[in-house]
Amino acid sequence: METQNTQQVKITTADPSAIGLFGLAMVTLVASSQKLGLTDGLSMILPWAFFLGGLAQLFAAVQDAKHNNIFGTTAFGAFGLFWFGVGMSWMIQLGFFGENLAANADPRQLGIAFLGYLIFSIYMTIGALETHKVLFFIFVFIDLLFIGLFLSSFGIMHDATHMLAAVAELCIALLSFYGSAAIVLNTHFGRVFLPIGKPFGIFKK
């Protein structure tokens, strides 16, 4: 009688949340500077949109999938693709793909996309209640950002909603920097160096 031995190989991957949050922090910091009137134009936001907002978050999504983390995979994947979509939309508006596409660009269609992401962000905010408090408040400000972007795209109280989007985006950047730093330093030192807050414990006991 033959005995079969089964060996299991466990591949350990580092928590990708730090690089994902850093990517989010960088792109929202640069983008908020334009909304706040500190900088001008969209051209120099594009590299940060594609490489930090896009690629860094998609990388984090793929790595989170290896951890069987559906929340992180979905969040980083969806927002990584968001920045590719927004970046290409800006390129169309700037005439990179020709005058015809630029002339036919309707910013209200981008506004509808913001509405879709607002819906996504709201149910992800509910999920973030059971992650940690820093991530939860990042999602709260993402909700406010999309509310501001959606309303301003349709010219509804444009100045006020544009400023809402600008301030919310800056808050996302600052909280994301903190969240990224906390994950790196807490893991590196093996203790709570920067607190991120426990889950609210409303839905999961």
Protein Blocks (a to p, Z undefined) as FASTA:
>chain_A
ZZddddddddddddfklmmmmmmmmmmmmmmmmmnopagcjklmmmmmmmmmmmmmmmmm
mmmmmnopaklmmmmmmmmmmmmmmmmmmmmmnomnojklmmmpcfklmmmmmmmmmmmm
mmmmmmmmmmcfklmmmmmmmmmmmmmmmmmmnopakllmmmmmmmmmmmmmmmmmmmmm
mmmmmmmnopafbcgbiaehlmbZZ
